[in-house]
Amino acid sequence: MKKELGTFFLLVILCIVVAVLNPRFLAGANLQNMARLIGAYGIFSIGLGMVIITGGIDLSVGSVFALLGVLLSMMLTEWRWGSVWAVSAVIVMAMGLGWLHGFLITEVRLQPFIVTLCGLLFYRGLARFIANDETKGFGSAAGFEGLRNLATGSLVGIPTPFVLLLAVSLVMWIVLHRSVYGRYLYAVGRNEEAARYSGINSRRIINSAYVISGALAGIAGVVFAFYTNSISPSSHGNFFELYGIAAAVLGGCSLRGGEGSIVGILAGTALLQVLQNLVNLLGVPSSLNFAVMGAVILVGVVADQILRRQTVKA
């Protein structure tokens, strides 16, 4: 809880500082765009947080977005699939990839880092091959305007990705903090062997976390595809996994596993987007974006190490 409160207070202070430095921060258009991005990034960051709580990691999210974006575009514009079928297929494929990761980690006993690093390379290459290294898009969205409006529109003035994030957060909060399954996730993350001896099917729990993460990545992948309206297989989703990992770590998820909360992940996501907004509004070179991400992850890990040592001493 200390980490979550620290992230929340840092978020509030940062918002005040940005608003003072540039009043455009509080402009309606800027707040709407930021809420849209918080919604899109927050959805898959929650999935990554679930994986991190089990002691795992997923480096393939950005490449999954590229693969799913290319396929979604082709389904809708070239193969003329219906919106419901195309979106369902994309989410099911994302869950299948999550299951594959979980299987290789739990049954073949490969390291999560290695499995998802291979996924990062393989899915990006597959996306480029399927698209023939050409940029895909949705054009005027003829025939699926409703889907585009759902992914990029607003509900009573609130961007639909943000509304979707609130719904996902509520469901995942109940799953993680008010269910037996959630307690099993934390137990497996703290000590997988002890959890297994206590009767928990740790392999199934870990595998399910990757499937859930895949489902949320599939939903976020649809939102991002329509948000950009242009999917370049070589660059779409590049380094998105870093944003998700940074949001989870900032929000209190320990890379060692066994710690984290939905509220914390949401605060971490919002903090990262405010930082990005600060970079844009103050005219800081965009080339420093990844330097900021690296610094943020480092600060989060260092803070986790310090807090853990203090807890052990106490």
N, C-alpha and C positions, 0 to 999 in steps of 0.2 A: 504493500500500500504506500510505503514511503516513496518508492520510485514513481508511482502513478501521480501522487500529489506533487512531487517535484516537477514532473513533466507538465502537469496542468498549470502550475504557477509560472513556469517558464513560458508556456504558451501565452498566458494572459499578459505577462510582462512584454513579450515580444510583440504582441498585437498592439499594445499601447505605444511602444517605441516606434513601430512602423507607421502607425496612424499619425504620430507627432511628426515624424520625418517627412511623410508624404500623405497628405489628406486624401489623395486619390484611393488609398487603401480602403476607405470606408464607402467608396462609390458603389452604387447598386450593381453596376455591371461587373466590377472587380470582385465583389463578394459572391455574386452568382457564379462566376467562372471558377472561383476558388472552391465554392461548395460543390460544384460539378466534379472538379478534380479530386477533392477529398473523398467524394462518394466513390469514384472509380478506383482510386488507389486503396481506399479503406477496405473495399470488398475483398480484394485478393490478399491484402495485408493480414486480415483476420485469418484467412486460410493458412498463410505462412506462419502466423503466430501459433496456430494449433499444432503444426508440424514441429516448430521450435520447442514447444512445451514438452513434446515427447522426447526431446533430445536430438531431433533430426534437423535437416536443412534442405532447402530446395532452391537450386541455382538455375533452374530451367524455365522459370515463369515467363521471362521476356521472350524466349524462343517459342514457347507454347503460344503466346499471344500472336506471334508472327504466323505460325502454322495455322492456328484457328482463324485468324483474320483472312488469310488467303483463301482457305476453304470456304468460309462464310460468304465471301465475295463471289466466289465461283458458283456456289450453290444458288445464290439469289439472282445473279445476273447472267450466268452462262447456262446453268443446268435448270434454271427456272423452278427451283423448289419453293414450296410455300414457306412463309416466315416461321410458322410454328415448327415445321419439320426441320428447317435449317438450324434454328436456334437449339432445338432439342438435340440434334445430331452433334452440334459443336460442344454442348455441355456434356453429353454422354462420352464423346471422345476425350474430353479433358479429364473426366472421371476415370476413364480407362487408362490414360497415361499415369494418373495418380496411383491407380491400383498396380500398374506395372512397376512403378518406383517402389511402392510398398512391398511388393512381392520380392523384388531383387534384394531389398534391404533385409526383410525378415526371413525369407526362405533360403535365398542364396547366400545371405550374410555378407553382402557387400556394404561398404561404407556409404552413408547418404551423400556425402560430398562427391564421391566418385560417380555414383549412379546419376545424380542430377547434373553434374558437370558434363557427363557424356550426353545427357538429354539436351543440355544447352547447345551443344555442338550439333547433335543429330537432328533435332527439330528445326533448327535454323537452316541447316543444309537441305532438309526435306522440303521446307517451305520454298526455298529458292528454286529447287528442282521442279516442284509442282507448278510454280508460277512462271517457270522458264526465266527466272530472274527479272521478271517484269512487274511493275507496280500495278496492283489491283485496286479497285475502288467500287463505289456503289452508284456513281453517276447521279442521276436525278431521283434515284430510288423508286423508279416507276414500278408499281405493283406491290411494293412493301413500304409505302409511306408511313403506315401505322407503326411498324417496327422501328423505323428511324425516329419518329416522333417520340416513341416510348423510350428510346435509348438516349436521345439528346434533348428532349423537350423539358417542360416544367409542369408541376402540379401545384396549383394555387400560388404561383410565383416561386416555388422551390424546385430546383433542378431534380429531375427524376432519378439520376444516379445517387443523389444524396438521400432521397426518400427511400430508394432501394437499400442503401447502406443502413439506414435506420432499421428497416425491417429485418435485414440480415443480422444486424447487431443484436436485436432483441432475441431472435431465435437462437443465435450462437451463445448469447449470455446465459440463457436458460440451459442450453446443452452443456456449457462449460462449468457454470457455477451452481446449477441447481439440479444436477442429475448424477446418477451413479456413474454414467459414462465419463462425465467430466472428472470425477474423482479418480477414476481409473487412468485417465490421461495424465494427471499430475503424478500419480503413483508410479506409472511407467517411466515418466521423465525423471523423477528423482532417483529411482533405483529399479531398473528393469528386472534384474534377477530377483530382488526381494518381492517385487510385484508378482512375478511368475510363481514364486514359492507360496505366495498368499492366495493363489487360486485364480489370478487374473490372466486371461489369455493375452499376454503382452503383444504377441505377434499380430493378432487380429486388431488390437487397439491401435498399434502403430500404422498398420495398413489402412485402417479406416480414416486415420488423420490425413494421410496422403490423398485418399479418395475425396474427402471433404474439401481439402485444399484445391484439388483439381476441379471440383464442381464450382467453387467460388472463382477460380481462375477463368473457368469457362464463361461465367456470367460477366465478369469484368472484361474479358476478352471481347465480348460482343459490344459492350459499352465503348471500349477504346476504339474498336474498329469503326464504329459510326462517328465517334468524336473526331477522329482524324480524317475520316472519309477517304483515306488513301493509305493503302497498306504496301509499303516497300518491304519485301521479304528479307532484305539484307539489313534493315535498320529498325523496322517496327518493333517496339517493345524492348529495344536495347537497354540493358541495365535496370529494367523495371524491378528485377528481383532484389537489387540493392535498396531500392526505395522501400519495398515491403519488409526486408530484413531490418533496415534501419528503423522503420516505424515500430516494429515489434520490440526491438531492443530498447529503443527510447521509451516505449510504453511499459517496460518492466519485465519483458520476457528475457530469461537468462539463456544464453547459448548453451549452457550446460543442461538445460531442461528442467522441468518441474516447477517453473514459475511463469507467471504472466496472467493478464486479464484482458477482457474485451474492451473495457473502458480505457485501459492503458494504451492498447493498440490504437484506438480511435484518437486519443490525445497525441500519440506519437505521429500518426498520419497527418493530423491537422498541423502539428508543429513543423513538419517537413514542408508542407505546402505553403505555410506562412513564410518560412525561410526562402523558398523558391520565389514567392511573391516579393519578398524584400529585395532579393537579387535583381529582379526585373524592374521594380519601381525605382530603385536607387541607381540604376544604370551600371550595376556591377557586371563585368564581362561574363557572358553565359558560359565561357570556357571554365569558370571556377565552380560551376554547379557540382561536378563530381568531386572536386576538392572539398566542398562543403559536406557532401554525403559521406566521404571518407572520414572527415573530422568528426561528424556526428556519430558514426558507428564507433569510432575509437573512444570518444567521450563516454558513450553508453556502456561499452565493455569495461572501461576503467572504473566507472561508477559502480558497475555490478561487482567488480573485483573488490573494491573498497568496502562496499556494504556487506559482502559475504564475509570478509575478514572481521569486520566489526561484530557481525552476528556470531561468528565462531568464538571470538574473545568473550562476548557477553555470556 
